[in-house]
Amino acid sequence: MTKRLTEPEQRAISRLVIEVGQRLLQHGAESKLVSDVSIRLGRALGLDSVELSLSASSLVVTTLSHGHCITTARRSQIVVLT
C-alpha cells in the first residue's frame, strides 16, 4: 500500500508533472514520450494515476490519489530557436 499523500503534496507533484510535460513539449518531444514520462513520474512519486490530455495549444493533467482529483491546465509554449 502506498503512503497517503496530503493535498499539498499531491498538488506539488501535479505541478511538477505538468512542468515536466511542458518542458518536454517545448523542446520537441513527441506526444507519446510526453505522456509516458509524465505518467511514470507521477506514479513513481506516489500518485494512484495520472491522466494527460495534449493538444496543439494546451496540456491538461489530472492526478488521482486516494480518491482525490486535481486537474491542472497549461498553455503549450513552443520555443523557436533561430
Backbone bond lengths (Angstrom), bond angles and torsions (degrees), N, CA, C in turn:
res aa  C-N    CA-C-N  psi(-1)  N-CA   C-N-CA  omega(-1)  CA-C   N-CA-C  phi
1 M - - - 1.453 - - 1.530 108.96 -
2 T 1.331 116.23 136.41 1.451 120.90 -178.98 1.522 110.43 -83.18
3 K 1.328 115.08 154.68 1.457 121.55 176.99 1.521 109.07 -63.18
4 R 1.310 116.06 138.52 1.468 120.15 177.58 1.527 108.69 -74.95
5 L 1.319 116.08 121.50 1.461 121.49 179.58 1.521 110.22 -79.84
6 T 1.318 116.28 142.49 1.458 120.13 172.11 1.528 107.93 -76.65
7 E 1.333 116.70 164.63 1.463 119.48 178.99 1.536 111.75 -60.47
8 P 1.345 119.52 -44.08 1.471 118.83 177.50 1.532 113.12 -62.26
9 E 1.332 117.29 -35.50 1.468 120.04 177.04 1.526 110.58 -66.11
10 Q 1.332 116.60 -44.71 1.459 120.29 178.90 1.521 110.72 -63.37
11 R 1.327 117.12 -40.87 1.460 120.89 179.27 1.535 110.45 -63.42
12 A 1.329 117.40 -42.48 1.470 121.28 179.32 1.526 110.92 -63.89
13 I 1.328 116.96 -41.65 1.467 120.25 178.10 1.517 110.34 -66.37
14 S 1.331 117.29 -40.91 1.471 121.07 178.14 1.520 110.82 -59.56
15 R 1.321 116.54 -43.21 1.465 120.60 179.03 1.520 111.45 -65.88
16 L 1.320 116.99 -38.86 1.461 120.65 177.52 1.526 110.68 -64.36
17 V 1.328 116.72 -44.64 1.468 121.34 -179.81 1.525 110.39 -59.85
18 I 1.322 117.76 -45.69 1.464 119.17 -177.79 1.528 111.08 -71.78
19 E 1.331 117.82 -32.88 1.465 120.25 176.99 1.529 110.80 -65.45
20 V 1.314 116.25 -42.24 1.464 119.89 177.48 1.528 110.10 -62.49
21 G 1.335 117.06 -43.85 1.462 120.79 177.55 1.516 112.20 -59.83
22 Q 1.329 116.18 -43.38 1.472 120.67 178.09 1.521 111.51 -60.87
23 R 1.305 115.85 -46.12 1.477 119.32 -178.26 1.517 111.46 -64.29
24 L 1.322 116.55 -40.62 1.459 119.35 177.12 1.527 110.62 -61.02
25 L 1.335 117.01 -45.72 1.461 120.76 178.88 1.527 111.57 -62.50
26 Q 1.329 116.49 -41.25 1.457 120.95 -179.33 1.526 112.09 -60.77
27 H 1.314 115.81 -27.42 1.456 119.70 -177.09 1.523 112.98 -106.04
28 G 1.333 115.46 20.02 1.456 120.63 168.71 1.517 117.65 87.57
29 A 1.332 118.16 14.27 1.462 119.63 178.92 1.526 110.34 -68.05
30 E 1.323 115.99 147.45 1.458 121.27 176.57 1.519 110.04 -70.71
31 S 1.320 116.53 152.33 1.459 121.04 -176.06 1.532 112.38 -59.55
32 K 1.316 117.90 -35.60 1.474 121.18 179.13 1.523 110.32 -63.08
33 L 1.323 117.99 -42.56 1.455 121.56 178.31 1.530 110.88 -65.69
34 V 1.327 116.80 -43.47 1.470 120.97 178.22 1.523 109.88 -58.33
35 S 1.314 116.53 -46.44 1.453 121.62 -179.72 1.523 111.19 -63.20
36 D 1.316 117.21 -50.22 1.470 121.50 -177.80 1.530 111.97 -60.81
37 V 1.317 117.20 -47.23 1.468 121.04 -178.46 1.525 110.43 -65.10
38 S 1.318 117.79 -43.37 1.463 121.63 -178.93 1.529 111.26 -62.51
39 I 1.315 115.98 -45.17 1.461 120.30 179.96 1.525 110.76 -65.54
40 R 1.315 116.92 -44.95 1.464 120.34 -179.64 1.527 111.84 -64.10
41 L 1.327 117.30 -38.95 1.456 121.35 178.30 1.530 110.57 -62.75
42 G 1.315 116.44 -49.05 1.458 120.16 179.72 1.515 112.73 -60.46
43 R 1.311 116.80 -44.12 1.465 120.59 178.64 1.523 111.28 -64.70
44 A 1.336 116.85 -40.86 1.468 120.89 179.54 1.529 111.84 -64.24
45 L 1.340 116.34 -28.73 1.465 120.44 -179.19 1.528 113.01 -90.78
46 G 1.344 117.22 5.62 1.454 120.35 171.08 1.508 117.53 109.63
47 L 1.328 118.48 2.60 1.461 120.24 178.01 1.521 110.59 -76.13
48 D 1.336 116.64 149.08 1.464 120.64 176.45 1.524 110.75 -72.90
49 S 1.334 116.42 -40.03 1.458 119.66 176.82 1.519 110.25 -157.17
50 V 1.328 114.03 157.68 1.457 122.47 177.28 1.522 106.60 -133.33
51 E 1.325 116.90 126.32 1.459 122.03 175.61 1.515 107.78 -115.01
52 L 1.320 115.64 137.09 1.454 121.20 -173.26 1.520 109.48 -130.14
53 S 1.322 116.28 135.98 1.457 121.83 174.70 1.517 108.03 -125.97
54 L 1.325 115.74 124.28 1.461 121.74 -179.88 1.514 109.72 -114.15
55 S 1.318 115.96 138.92 1.456 120.86 170.68 1.516 107.15 -137.45
56 A 1.312 116.35 179.13 1.466 119.82 -179.18 1.523 111.93 -63.85
57 S 1.331 117.23 -26.11 1.460 119.13 -174.80 1.526 115.11 -119.68
58 S 1.342 117.94 -1.93 1.460 117.65 -177.69 1.523 112.68 -153.74
59 L 1.311 113.33 163.56 1.460 123.61 177.80 1.525 105.87 -133.24
60 V 1.329 117.21 125.90 1.460 122.02 179.70 1.515 108.17 -124.19
61 V 1.343 116.25 128.34 1.462 121.69 179.82 1.520 108.41 -123.32
62 T 1.326 116.01 131.55 1.456 122.32 172.32 1.513 107.82 -118.54
63 T 1.334 116.08 127.00 1.456 120.36 178.06 1.517 109.22 -113.20
64 L 1.322 115.22 148.02 1.456 121.44 -179.58 1.520 108.62 -128.38
65 S 1.332 115.67 128.95 1.457 121.67 176.41 1.515 108.34 -140.96
66 H 1.318 116.75 112.54 1.469 123.41 178.73 1.529 111.79 50.35
67 G 1.338 115.31 46.88 1.460 121.21 175.35 1.518 115.59 82.63
68 H 1.316 118.17 0.30 1.466 121.71 -179.65 1.523 109.19 -105.56
69 C 1.334 117.09 122.08 1.466 122.38 -178.48 1.522 111.25 -102.41
70 I 1.327 114.77 141.70 1.459 121.58 170.84 1.519 106.88 -130.99
71 T 1.329 116.69 127.56 1.461 121.68 178.01 1.524 108.70 -114.66
72 T 1.328 114.93 132.46 1.456 122.17 -179.04 1.522 108.28 -129.22
73 A 1.321 117.44 136.02 1.465 121.90 179.16 1.529 109.87 -124.90
74 R 1.312 115.27 143.22 1.467 121.75 176.94 1.518 108.79 -139.50
75 R 1.329 115.60 148.41 1.465 120.33 172.71 1.522 108.52 -76.90
76 S 1.304 115.80 142.36 1.455 120.32 174.70 1.510 108.79 -77.04
77 Q 1.303 116.12 133.77 1.460 121.71 177.75 1.523 107.81 -126.77
78 I 1.297 115.56 113.16 1.444 120.14 -177.56 1.524 109.22 -95.06
79 V 1.315 115.84 129.32 1.459 121.25 179.08 1.519 108.33 -88.15
80 V 1.320 116.19 126.14 1.461 121.30 177.53 1.519 108.14 -107.21
81 L 1.317 115.39 117.62 1.461 120.21 179.79 1.515 109.29 -92.45
82 T 1.330 116.17 130.23 1.474 119.71 178.95 1.501 110.96 -115.70
